[in-house]
């Protein structure tokens, strides 16, 4: 079987693996991104180091990259990344640099788009012709797939639902994990460094009223965003991903209740809400799918 290097660049870690063409991993690993410390040039070097390691021991048929930031997938270039999260990443021509280094074809796509492709190919959206993947983490991202085609939009910005305006605030200011952490830290008068999403959910499960209240507020805002997507796109499946969605048992009934209250019955009853199944591997799987679809 052919072998492909799959790399998923996130703000915190870079996940990587060696896969065959049907998405089965032969090897996997991860390294810290060190985004703030080393910025875009450091990320490019890590991509090259990971690739070199696999190329030395394998015949490689392609390098498949998923990355944070807005991506021009035709050029394999990061066209926009938040400078305070990943300095010197905007303008990074990953495809050109990797192909120049190794003379092996490389394809690059946005990380949320890759997560959506991975889940639609081999995960929660398998066999669906239309799907939307919403990832909830430090920010909120989205991926739109219609008639089995990834929608990029005119300026490669389709699916940037985190910027959706809800009552004067962006969706990610209201419903991301980082916003939840900020709010709880302020209420509890503690440092944001001393708390994270998992701790908040553990506290909520022990009936901490502050945590329960803020999670419910987060869910209500997220449900408004999801409802707006459903009214506009009417997908067959809407997939919820990101680290916080590992709390499926706790969140699913709350999200379902909130959606039932704000969606008209026809759309509520005919839209499947699924939680991501491939989680940490979705970006790498989607990067592979993107590569294969290009060739």
N, C-alpha and C positions, 0 to 999 in steps of 0.2 A: 504493500500500500504506500501511497505518497505520504510525505511528511511535511508538516507545516509548523512554523514557529508562530505562536499566538501570544500577543502582549497586550495587556490592559492597563493603561496608565491612569491612575486615580490620584486625587490630591494627597492621599496618605500613603498608599502603597502601589507598587507596580506588580501585578500578577502576571505570571508567564507560564507557558507550557509548550509541550511538543505534542501535536495531535495528528491523527490521520484524517482522511477527507470526509469521514462520517462523524466527526466530532468526538472521537474516543481519545482520551489523553494517555500518552505513554509516560509522560513526566510532567510535573507541575511544581511551581515554587513561587516565592514572592520576595520582594525587597522593599525597603522604605523608599518612598519617592524623594524625600528631602526637598520638596518643592520650594519652600521659602529659602532654604540654605543654598541650593545649587541652581534653582530656576530651570528655565527651558534648556540651556546648554547641558546642564547636568542630567536632565531626563534623556536627552538625545544620546549622551554617552552611555547611560544605563541600558538603553535600547540596543545600542551597538554591542555592549559587553555581553548581554543576554544572548543576542543573536550569534555572536562569534562562538560562544560556548557550545551551542547546538550545532552550528555549521561544521565545527572541527570534528564532530563524531557522527554526523548524519548527512545523507543526501537530502537537501532541503528544496522543496518545490515552491515555497512562497513564504513571505513574512507578512503576517496579518496583524494590524495594529488598531486597537481601540484607545481613544484618548479623550480626556477632559478638554473642554473648550469647543468653540464653534469651528467646524472643519469644512474646508472645500475638498470634498472627497475625490473629485476628479484630479486635482493637483496634489492631494495628500498633504495639504498645508493647513496649519492652525491659523485661522484668520482672526480669531479673537479669543483671548483668555483673560480673566480678571488678574490684573497686575499684582494685587495684594495677596492673591492666592498662589499664582505661579508666575513669578517675574520672568521677563524676557522669553515668554512662550509665544506671544502673538507674533505671527510671521514665520514661525518655525516650519521649514519645508522638510518634513520628516521623510516623505516618500523619496524625494530627490536625494537626500543625504544618505539614506539607507541603501538605496539602489546603487549609488555611486560607490559606497564602501564595499558592498558584497556582490554586486552584479547579479542580484536575485530580485525577482519582482516583489514589490511591496505595495500593499493597499492600506489606506488609513481612513478611519471613519470615527465620528463622534461616539463617545462612550455610551451615552444613553440610547442612541440609535442602535449600537451594537447589542446592548442588553435587550432591546426590543426584538431585534433580529434573532438573537439566540433563543429567547423565550418562544418566539413564533415558530422557529424551526424545530427545536427539540425540547420545549418546555411547556409552560402554562397555556400558550396560545397555539399549540400544535394543531395543524389542519384548519385553522381559521384564516379566512381570506382577508378580513379587515380587523385590525387590532390597534390599540393604543397602549403603550407601556409608560407608566408614570413611576419615576424613581424618587423616593423621598430620603434625603440624607442631609448633608451640609446645606445643600440647596434643593431645588426640585426641578427635575428635567422630564422631558417627554419624547416619545418616539411614535410617529404615525405611520401605519402600514395599511395601504388600501389596494385591494386586488393584488395582494402579494408583492406590492412595490413600495419601497421606502420613499416617503415624501420628504424632500429636502427643502422645498420652498425656493423662491426666486433668489434669495441671497443666503441660502444654506442655513436658514434660521427657523425652519418649521419645527414645531414641537417645543419651543422654548417657553413652556407653560409656567415656569417659575416666576416669570415677569407679569403673568396675568394679573390685572388690577381688580382687586375686590375691596370696595368701599375705601378707596384711596391708598391701599397698601398692596404690595405684591403678594402673590400666593406663598412664595417661599419665606416672606417675612412673617406669615401667619401660620404656616403648616409644616415647615421643615424641622428636622431634628435639632438643628442649631438654634432655631427660634424657641423651641420647647425648652432646651437647656438654658438659654438666656433668661426666659421668663421664670423658671423654677429657681434659678440661682438668685435672681432679684428678690423673689418672694421669700426665699429662705435666708437671704442675706449671706450667701456663701459665694466663693469663687467659682467661676465656670470651669476652672481646671479640676475642681473636686467632684464634679458630677458629669454624668453622661446619660444617653438615652436608656441604656440598660438599667442603670441605677434608678432612674425615674420610674420605669415600668415596674421594677421590683417594689418600689415604695407604693406605687398605685395598687399593686396586688395585695399589699398589706394595709389597704384602705387609707392611705395618706390623702386627705381631702384636697390639698393643694395640687398634688400630682394628678389625681382623678379629674379635677376641674379643668386643668390646663390641657390634659390629653383630650377631654371632651371638646374643648374649644378648638384644638388642633384638628380633630376629626370633622367638626362642623365646617371649618374653612376648607379642608381638603375635599369634603363632599361637594361644596359649592363649585370648586374647580373641576372636579370630576363631572358634575352635572353639566357645566358649561361645555365641556368636551363632548359629552354624549349628545347634547342638543345640536352641536355643530357638525359632528362627524358621524354619529350613530354607528359606532364600531360593534362588531360581533362580540369581541372580547376586550375588556379593559384589564390590564395586568398591573398589579401593584408590586413594585420592587424597591430595593434599597435596604440598608441595614435594619431600619426600624420595622420593616414589614416581616421580619422574623418573628414578631410578636403577633402572628396571625390569629391565634386562638383568642387573644385579648381584643384585638382590633376589629376582626371581621364582623362580629355582631354589631358593634358600634357604627362602623362604616355603613353596613347594610341598613341599619335603622335610619341613619341620617339621609341616605340616598332615597329611601322609600318615602321620606317626608317631603323631599324637594323635586323628585323626578315625576313626570306624568306616568301613569301606570303602564302605558304601552312601551315606553322606553325602559322603565325600571324592570319590567318583566322579560324584556327581550335582550337585555345586555348582561352578559356573563361577567361577573367581577371575580377575577382570579388573582391569587398571590403567586409571585414568581417562584418557580420550582428550581431553577438552575443557580440562583443566588450568585455566589462568587465566581462561578464559571461562565455566567451568561455573556459577559463582555467579550471574553476570549472566543466563545462559540460563535457569537455574532460577528466578530472580526473575521473568523474563518468563513462564515457564510457569505459575508460581504466580498471577501477575496474570490471565492468560488463563483459568485454571481457575476463578477467582473470579467472572468475569463471564460 
